């Protein structure tokens, strides 16, 4: 299992989203903590390191660190 970390700006956006949108993103991030490659999509070139999660009303850019088993949320964008 991977440990989730947040950039402070990304965390602030996530916390400010409506609860249903925030919950959908939180559940997607939880899935990514179990299997970051299967639960995410490539962001640009598929290097297995920079990934993204796309939900109906939000997306997040992630940095996957295999060595320390961390996922850092670099950016969250609310689309609604």
Number of C-alpha atoms within 10 A of each C-alpha: 12 19 15 16 14 16 13 12 12 17 15 12 14 24 10 11 19 11 11 10 18 19 13 16 23 13 12 18 22 17 16 23 19 13 13 27 16 9 17 21 17 16 16 9 9 10 9 16 17 21 23 25 21 16 16 11 15 18 18 21 22 29 19 23 16 12 6 9 13 18 24 18 23 18 19 23 15 17 11 9
